[in-house]
Amino acid sequence: MKPILAVDEKWCLYVNIKRSPPCVDQDEQHEPQSKAGLLPLEVMVSAWCDYKGIIHCEEMPRYTALTLDLYCQRLHRMAAKIARITARSDSCTALLVDSL
């Protein structure tokens, strides 16, 4: 049986709502803190897995659109990494891509 390599891209919502008060002396007033932004941060995460676990995980840069060129660059980087991994074994690898 061929080893299977799975690829998946997901938008992950990053919310950090923990705010702690600053450490100041009792007789001083602290600077007011602004609340977190109204729009939470969304990050696209691309994960490459095989039967052993995650091989590679990559975040997309903020404010960057996923274009064909960027997707091809990622595929070429991973093709080189997969070639190094499969060079150690005698079997070829099947690629399973979860479409967006």
VENFEN-V151251 format. One line per field, one symbol per residue. phi: phi as a letter, one per 40 degrees, with the letter a starting at -180 (. if undefined). psi: psi as a letter, one per 30 degrees, with the letter a starting at -180 (. if undefined). burial: # if it has 9 or more other ideal C-beta (glycine too) atoms within 8 Angstrom, else .. A space follows every 10 residues. Layout:
# VENFEN-V151251
phi=???
psi=???
burial=???
This chain:
# VENFEN-V151251
phi=.ccbbbbabb cbcbbbccbb cccbcccbbc ccbcccdcbc cbbcbbbbbb cciccabbcc ccfbccbccc cccccccccc ccccccccbc ccbcbbbccc
psi=kkkkkkkkkk kkkjkjfkkk kljlleflkl kkkllllejl kkkkkkkkla ffakekkkkk kkhkkjleee eeeeeeeeee eeeeeffflf llkkkjkjl.
burial=..#####.#. .......... .......... .......... #.######## ....#....# .........# #..#...#.. ##..##.... ..#.......
